[in-house]
Amino acid sequence: MKQTHHPLRIVFMGTPQFAVASLDILHKNNFDIAAVITAPDKAANRGMKLQTTAVKDFALAHQLKVLQPSNLKDELFLQELKALEADLFVIVAFRMLPEKVWNMPPMGSVNLHASLLPHYRGAAPINWAIINGEQETGVTTFFLQHEIDTGQIIFAEKTKIEEEETAGTLHDKLMLLGADVLLKTVQAIEAKSFPSKAQAVPLADKIAPKIFKETCAIDWSKDIASINNHIRGLSPYPAATTILQEKKFKIFKVTKHFEEHPFEAGHVDCDNKNHLHVYAKDGYLSIKELQLEGKKRMEITEFLRGYKMS
């Protein structure tokens, strides 16, 4: 079967694994990818070995040109970008772009965002949708403009957030859904036939700011449904944290038990064999997977074989 080669010339910008599925689908559908822009390599781990981004690894494996500017306003980079003569820029999980960049291509710059815009604008939409107890989320493609995540919406697709969903499982689901929606978007732009509607004003409680260390701390005075959402929304990364008996733990998985009790919030009950329960105001959470600072992630029975709670 004869392969279709598209006249549309694209520059793709992205960094983490989430962006790879989108780059892959455009590549598989024979779009002309003039270059891939990704973050510079950075020294990581104890040996300070240079680590490449997931997008760079994919691009090099498929013989795609890679640019890694440290400064997106650098004149040499802007000249190089202009010389690529791309029709469209596609941005997935990259960083904020200066107007000189997003305004460059004649057909505009399209972004894929992992929420149903205008809700959950910001850096961590997957985490916050679960933390806030949402039952559905999705992906949105839109044209970039001045304010972050505010441009004209092209397509949006919904998906259900399952009861046991974690940020990790939802990330993988939205990564694949996002790739499909992005392909549909680019095909529609190429055909010069696409919807484009202005965004409404988002609700104040549906925003997705960056996650900080303080965000991760569990508040045991809350109800157990909220604490469970908090843990799921940060699992497996960066992970919810708590101090139990003066030791810092990451908590990855719990089960909820609703019951009246006389204990104060944060009370710990442990048999040092099979269970570790922490009480909240309307019941307790049974910890199933955790990680003591400096140790590896473990299931509770494995952890209690080698560590005793007082």
QUINORMO-V885034 format. One record per residue. N is the residue number from 1. RES is the residue in one letter. PHI is phi in whole degrees, -180 to 180 (none if undefined). Layout:
BEGIN
((N | RES | PHI) (N | RES | PHI))
END
This chain:
BEGIN
((1 | M | none) (2 | K | -73) (3 | Q | -80) (4 | T | -85) (5 | H | -111) (6 | H | -90) (7 | P | -71) (8 | L | -65) (9 | R | -107) (10 | I | -120) (11 | V | -108) (12 | F | -104) (13 | M | -124) (14 | G | -174) (15 | T | -130) (16 | P | -85) (17 | Q | -55) (18 | F | -54) (19 | A | -79) (20 | V | -63) (21 | A | -60) (22 | S | -70) (23 | L | -64) (24 | D | -61) (25 | I | -68) (26 | L | -68) (27 | H | -65) (28 | K | -64) (29 | N | -93) (30 | N | 61) (31 | F | -74) (32 | D | -80) (33 | I | -94) (34 | A | -67) (35 | A | -168) (36 | V | -118) (37 | I | -104) (38 | T | -144) (39 | A | -69) (40 | P | -62) (41 | D | -61) (42 | K | -137) (43 | A | -71) (44 | A | -145) (45 | N | 63) (46 | R | -65) (47 | G | -77) (48 | M | 52) (49 | K | -73) (50 | L | -69) (51 | Q | -110) (52 | T | -94) (53 | T | -81) (54 | A | -62) (55 | V | -68) (56 | K | -63) (57 | D | -57) (58 | F | -65) (59 | A | -59) (60 | L | -66) (61 | A | -65) (62 | H | -114) (63 | Q | 52) (64 | L | -99) (65 | K | -65) (66 | V | -119) (67 | L | -122) (68 | Q | -131) (69 | P | -71) (70 | S | -86) (71 | N | -127) (72 | L | -75) (73 | K | -100) (74 | D | -61) (75 | E | -59) (76 | L | -63) (77 | F | -64) (78 | L | -61) (79 | Q | -65) (80 | E | -64) (81 | L | -65) (82 | K | -64) (83 | A | -64) (84 | L | -71) (85 | E | 51) (86 | A | -79) (87 | D | -83) (88 | L | -146) (89 | F | -103) (90 | V | -119) (91 | I | -121) (92 | V | -136) (93 | A | 50) (94 | F | -115) (95 | R | -128) (96 | M | -60) (97 | L | -104) (98 | P | -69) (99 | E | -58) (100 | K | -57) (101 | V | -85) (102 | W | -68) (103 | N | -89) (104 | M | -73) (105 | P | -75) (106 | P | -62) (107 | M | -95) (108 | G | 94) (109 | S | -124) (110 | V | -107) (111 | N | -117) (112 | L | -107) (113 | H | -122) (114 | A | -88) (115 | S | -160) (116 | L | -93) (117 | L | -61) (118 | P | -85) (119 | H | -72) (120 | Y | 60) (121 | R | -68) (122 | G | 124) (123 | A | -80) (124 | A | -133) (125 | P | -66) (126 | I | -67) (127 | N | -61) (128 | W | -69) (129 | A | -61) (130 | I | -76) (131 | I | -55) (132 | N | -84) (133 | G | 76) (134 | E | -65) (135 | Q | -102) (136 | E | -147) (137 | T | -149) (138 | G | 171) (139 | V | -133) (140 | T | -138) (141 | T | -108) (142 | F | -155) (143 | F | -84) (144 | L | -68) (145 | Q | -145) (146 | H | -55) (147 | E | -77) (148 | I | -63) (149 | D | 60) (150 | T | -118) (151 | G | -69) (152 | Q | -61) (153 | I | -78) (154 | I | -100) (155 | F | -132) (156 | A | -140) (157 | E | -131) (158 | K | -93) (159 | T | -149) (160 | K | -80) (161 | I | -98) (162 | E | -70) (163 | E | -60) (164 | E | -99) (165 | E | -59) (166 | T | -114) (167 | A | -57) (168 | G | -66) (169 | T | -71) (170 | L | -69) (171 | H | -55) (172 | D | -67) (173 | K | -66) (174 | L | -72) (175 | M | -60) (176 | L | -76) (177 | L | -61) (178 | G | -62) (179 | A | -62) (180 | D | -63) (181 | V | -68) (182 | L | -66) (183 | L | -59) (184 | K | -57) (185 | T | -65) (186 | V | -65) (187 | Q | -63) (188 | A | -68) (189 | I | -67) (190 | E | -61) (191 | A | -79) (192 | K | 55) (193 | S | -144) (194 | F | -148) (195 | P | -73) (196 | S | -157) (197 | K | -126) (198 | A | -69) (199 | Q | -83) (200 | A | -78) (201 | V | -83) (202 | P | -73) (203 | L | -70) (204 | A | -61) (205 | D | -91) (206 | K | -117) (207 | I | -123) (208 | A | -133) (209 | P | -66) (210 | K | -57) (211 | I | -89) (212 | F | -111) (213 | K | -53) (214 | E | -64) (215 | T | -62) (216 | C | -78) (217 | A | -67) (218 | I | -78) (219 | D | -104) (220 | W | -72) (221 | S | -80) (222 | K | -78) (223 | D | -76) (224 | I | -70) (225 | A | -65) (226 | S | -65) (227 | I | -66) (228 | N | -62) (229 | N | -62) (230 | H | -61) (231 | I | -66) (232 | R | -63) (233 | G | -70) (234 | L | -116) (235 | S | -102) (236 | P | -90) (237 | Y | -140) (238 | P | -81) (239 | A | 87) (240 | A | -70) (241 | T | -125) (242 | T | -155) (243 | I | -103) (244 | L | -121) (245 | Q | 49) (246 | E | 67) (247 | K | -118) (248 | K | -90) (249 | F | -125) (250 | K | -99) (251 | I | -115) (252 | F | -107) (253 | K | -152) (254 | V | -139) (255 | T | -120) (256 | K | -95) (257 | H | -136) (258 | F | -87) (259 | E | -166) (260 | E | -76) (261 | H | -156) (262 | P | -92) (263 | F | -84) (264 | E | -85) (265 | A | -57) (266 | G | 91) (267 | H | -63) (268 | V | -108) (269 | D | -126) (270 | C | -141) (271 | D | -95) (272 | N | 59) (273 | K | -130) (274 | N | -122) (275 | H | -133) (276 | L | -137) (277 | H | -109) (278 | V | -124) (279 | Y | -89) (280 | A | -122) (281 | K | -73) (282 | D | -121) (283 | G | 153) (284 | Y | -138) (285 | L | -111) (286 | S | -92) (287 | I | -78) (288 | K | -105) (289 | E | -140) (290 | L | -152) (291 | Q | -147) (292 | L | -75) (293 | E | -52) (294 | G | 87) (295 | K | -115) (296 | K | -91) (297 | R | -69) (298 | M | -140) (299 | E | -76) (300 | I | -60) (301 | T | -66) (302 | E | -64) (303 | F | -61) (304 | L | -73) (305 | R | -70) (306 | G | -112) (307 | Y | -141) (308 | K | -109) (309 | M | -85) (310 | S | -79))
END
